């Protein structure tokens, strides 16, 4: 992403947060695992995106610097959404909801 305005940034952050929260919540209900969506995001989705954008011709540090601040914010928003979906499911289970 090259240019993101200040209006687009909170929308993008919110969209990725809600997207990962929703996917995580549904996966938690269907599979009955609390932290699987967080693990999938951190150990499958993020490495696939990094590998897709990785350039083997340049150094490791240059590859990390090729990602912009907005890229890291979007990743953080996804991780937060997946984590909070796990917390929500955990809270619902503790409060006695058998469906979750």
Secondary structure, DSSP 8 states (H G I E B T S, - for coil): -----HHHHHHHHHHHHHHHHHHHHHHHHHH--SSHHHHHIIIIIHHHHHHHH--TTS-HHHHHHHS-HHHHHHHHHHHHHHHHHHHHHHHHHHTT-TT-
